[in-house]
Amino acid sequence: MMTQPKRYHPAWLLFELYSFIKNTFFFILFLFVLRAGTNSGWILWAKYAFIFFAVWTLIHIVLKWFVQTYQITNQSIILREGVFVKNQRTVPFERIQNNQTSTNFLHRMLGLTSLSLETGTSDAQASVKFTVLSNDEAQQILTAVNHQNTAETEETEEKMEETAYNRTLYFRSTKKDTLKAAFTSLSFLAIFPILAAVYFQIDDFFSLESSAENIFFYFADHLWMLIPLFITAMILSVAIGYVQTVIKYGNYEISADDQRIYIQKGVLSTSSFSIPKKKVQAITIHQSLIKRMLNMAEVKLVSAGKMGDGKQETNSLYPFMAKKEAYRLTNILLPNYQIEENMKRLPRKVLLLKLISPYFGTLIVGAGLFIFQREWIWITGIVFLLGIASRVLDYLFTSYLRHGDFIQTRKGGFSNETFLTRKERVQQIEVRHSWLQRKFNVATLEFSNRSKPVYVSQLADVPKEDVSDFYRWFKQKS
């Protein structure tokens, strides 16, 4: 397939304009709404500067739409970018590790979508982002990427239909899952930082300190009024948190065929993620304290492309899945990555090493409170006790296993992470040991896997004999 250079969809102009307005909203609100009647001093010059900047931005957006094009060839995507300084990028299909589509509310209204193609490199131009595409254009690009060696379009479509037919659905979220996710993620508390952010944004323009003090003293004299206000705030925050969870994790589906894993999610704003099974570099399993108490786990796929979209963890299997179900699903989707529960523990001497290691965090907090807020110095004791608890839990949970071609490690205190990869996926192993570690005859291992950025998993205080075994095991790779 070979297409002619094409401009982006005309709706790209609308999305760029929306992005500009969103990024400058508070400037527009302050200069042209709150200070609409002020036309003197620095306010006047700020208005002139903003108008000049806005006009230049709009002209630049239009010029970019006229100049920038993309072209699909048989083996690559060619991007021509830049207004005054021209730049041409060629991205071979073979470098593309995974793809992700995202459809927000505005996309859906216009029948459009966005597409991201992630390559295995870590430079600034490693990803190809199509902000606005029609669904047919996005499907055409995905067809070319997934079937680069197919010459006939009809044959490609038949293969795609056959692949879709053979795709198996392994998980679909229910209302019960969404409700459990809302409380586990603590999203119902999101209203409080939102209100605080709004308060500080307004306080930058208006002095609200005196008004806030008056309100505080009023409620201090009328404590009975706080009860209905608190109940109302909690009901409102729970409702907002549930809606946020539904929008983000509703309609969560995990499916797969023989070659790829597909993850789709979202209600008003939807996104999908697709990755070839053979390009999964590693698996990480995350458990926060709450998830561990509820016996839940989040499994993430580490790939050579960008991990997620930066806002949502699209490379994650359902983040609020029961632990046994998450393990079972992972073993089905990726049979080469079998998760094991029985692993080797660290020797007891490591617990003493962890407890006597310097408490830099406690020292920094103590020094800061001593200098700036001495009456709060007692908080240093709490931080010290939390540090001890975290180190004890880290010792209890840290374990590792090397069996055949795969390695599995687990670490963490209040929250822990399990890391699973295969020998051929490890790019390098690094061994480090401090003066104190040498006294206890232990060292720290670091495993590096291809990702964007490079994914590094660290396992601290491993006995020297096991470190040597790991090194010999990895050396056999070459």
C-alpha positions, 0 to 999 in steps of 0.5 A: 500500500502506498498513499500520497502525502495527506494533511491531517483532518481539518478538525485538527485545527479545532483540537489545537484551538481547544488545547490553546484555550484550555492551557490559557484559561486562567489568563483569559479569566483573569485578564478579560473577565475579572479585570475586564474594566481595568485598562491601565498599568501592567494589566493593559500591557498584559492584555496586549501581550496576550492578544499578540500571543493569541494571534500569533498562535492561531496563525501558527496553527493554521500554517502547521495544518497547511505544511504538515503531512503524513504518508503511508508507504509499504514499509514505513510512515513518513512525517513532514513537519515544521513551519519555518524549519522543515523536518522529515521523519521516516518510521519503519513499521518494524520498529513499532512495538505497540499502538494505542487509540484514544477517543475523548468526548470531542472525538466521539461527537465528531466521529474521530479518534487519535492514534499513538504508535510507539517504537522501541527507541527512547529518544524524543521522536520515538512515538508517532502521535496522530491527534485527530484521525477519522476512524477509517484513516486510523484503521488504514494505518493499523492495517499497514502496520500490522500487515506490512508484508501483505501486498493485497488489500483484500487479503489484508482485510480477510486476515484482519476479520479472521483475527478479530473472529479468533480473538477471545474475551478474557475479562469484562468489568462489571458494576461490582468491579467499578464500585470496588475500584472507586473505593480502592483507588480512594477516588472519592477523596478527589474532591478535596484536592480539587477544591484546594486547588481552586481555592489557591488559584482564586487566592492568587488574584483575590485575598481570601485569607481574612474571609477564610478566617471569618468562616473558620471562627464562625463554624468554630462557634457553631460546631453542630453545623459541621455534621450535615456539611461533612455528610453532604461533602462525603456524599458528593465526593463519593458520587464524583469519585464513582463517576470518575472511576466509571469514566476511566475504568468503565467497560474495561475489556481484556482480550487476545488472539494468538499474536496480540493482547488487546486492552480497551476501557472508558465510557465517555473517553475511551482508549485501547492498547494493543501489543504483540505478545512476543514484544512483552519485555517483562511483567510487574505486579503492584500491590498497595497496602489497601490492595494487599488487605483486599487481596487484589493486584495490578499486573502491568506489561512492560514493553519496548514502547512507551508505557501507557499514555502518561495519564492512564495506565493503558498497559495495565491489566485491570488494576483492581482485579482479585490477586488469584484472577490476575495471576490466572489471567496473566498465565493464560495470556503469557504462558512464557511468564508463569508467576510463582508464589514460593520464592527464596527469602533474604537471610536474617542478617539482612534485617539487621543491615536494613535497621542500622542503615542511615535514616536519611529521610528522618534526618532531613525531616528533623533538620527541616523542622528544627530550623523552620518549625521547632514546635513540630519536631515531634513529627520526626519520631513518627517518621522514624517509626514509619521508617523502621516499619517500612524496613521490617516489612521490606525484609519480610516481603523481599524474595527472589527466584531464578528458574530456567530462563526466567527470574522473578523478584519481589520487594517493597514495604507498605506497597510491594512490586513483583518483577518477572522477566526472561533472560533474553529480555534482560539488556544488562545486569549491574551489581553494586555494593556499599561499604556497609553491604560489603561488611554483611557480604551482600550486594544490590542487583539491577536488571535493565529491560527495554522500555521508554524510558529503560525499565530498571528493577532493583533487588537490594541486599542479595547474598554474594553467592546468589549475586555470582549465580545471577551473573553467571546465569546472565553471562550464558545469554551471550 
